[in-house]
Amino acid sequence: MGVKHGRDYEGILNDLTKALDMIPDGYLFFQMSEEEWEGLNPEERREVQEALAEDLFYALGSEPTIQVGSGVVIYAADTHRIDILIGETEMTFVSLI
């Protein structure tokens, strides 16, 4: 289903991928160890993060809060954005409009 958006999907996906890179242990979402994550080359990591961003975009339409490692990704429909937090601290957000 996905989240409602007014921006170009590719732009949102690119921004969300970059935002997910800010979660230091996001690899835990894939049940990977730090060693496995570190063993990936930068291109492989980017591909994994892009796949995660795409999956999250669609999953947030039905589940507005998803844990990714020590981070939380939240679809804030009222502000038309996806918030990325660690603990209570907002790290960044992706605008949907």
ROSEDREN-518196 format. One line per 10 residues: number of its first residue (from 1); their letters; for each residue z, y, x of C-alpha. Coordinates in steps of 0.1 Angstrom, whole numbers, plus 5000, padded with zeros to 4 digits. Last residue first. Layout:
<pts>
NUM> A> Z Y X  ...
</pts>
This chain:
<pts>
97> ILSVFTMETE> 5000 5165 5053  5016 5133 5066  5036 5149 5094  5050 5126 5120  5086 5131 5131  5106 5133 5163  5138 5122 5179  5162 5128 5150  5197 5121 5161  5220 5101 5138
87> GILIDIRHTD> 5215 5069 5156  5180 5070 5171  5157 5086 5146  5120 5086 5138  5111 5105 5107  5078 5099 5088  5067 5130 5069  5058 5143 5035  5091 5162 5030  5101 5146 4997
77> AAYIVVGSGV> 5084 5113 5007  5107 5109 5038  5094 5076 5052  5120 5065 5077  5117 5048 5111  5150 5038 5127  5155 5034 5164  5177 5010 5184  5150 4984 5182  5127 4993 5153
67> QITPESGLAY> 5147 4994 5120  5127 5001 5089  5135 5026 5061  5112 5034 5032  5104 4997 5024  5074 4996 4999  5052 5024 5013  5070 5021 5047  5053 4987 5052  5018 5003 5053
57> FLDEALAEQV> 5025 5029 5079  5048 5004 5097  5021 4979 5102  4997 5005 5116  5023 5019 5139  5032 4984 5151  4996 4975 5158  4992 5008 5178  5024 5000 5197  5012 4966 5207
47> ERREEPNLGE> 4978 4980 5218  4995 5007 5238  5017 4981 5255  4986 4961 5264  4969 4991 5279  5000 5000 5299  5002 4965 5314  5027 4941 5299  5053 4925 5321  5078 4953 5313
37> WEEESMQFFL> 5077 4941 5277  5084 4905 5287  5112 4916 5310  5128 4937 5283  5128 4907 5261  5105 4904 5231  5117 4898 5196  5088 4920 5183  5112 4947 5170  5130 4943 5203
27> YGDPIMDLAK> 5100 4959 5219  5112 4992 5205  5138 4994 5232  5133 5029 5245  5121 5044 5212  5100 5073 5223  5069 5052 5224  5072 5049 5186  5064 5087 5184  5032 5082 5203
17> TLDNLIGEYD> 5021 5055 5180  5030 5076 5150  5010 5105 5163  4979 5083 5168  4983 5066 5134  4987 5100 5117  4956 5113 5134  4936 5081 5125  4947 5084 5088  4934 5120 5085
7> RGHKVGM> 4960 5141 5068  4968 5142 5031  4992 5112 5030  5009 5090 5006  5025 5060 5023  5010 5026 5026  5000 5000 5000
</pts>
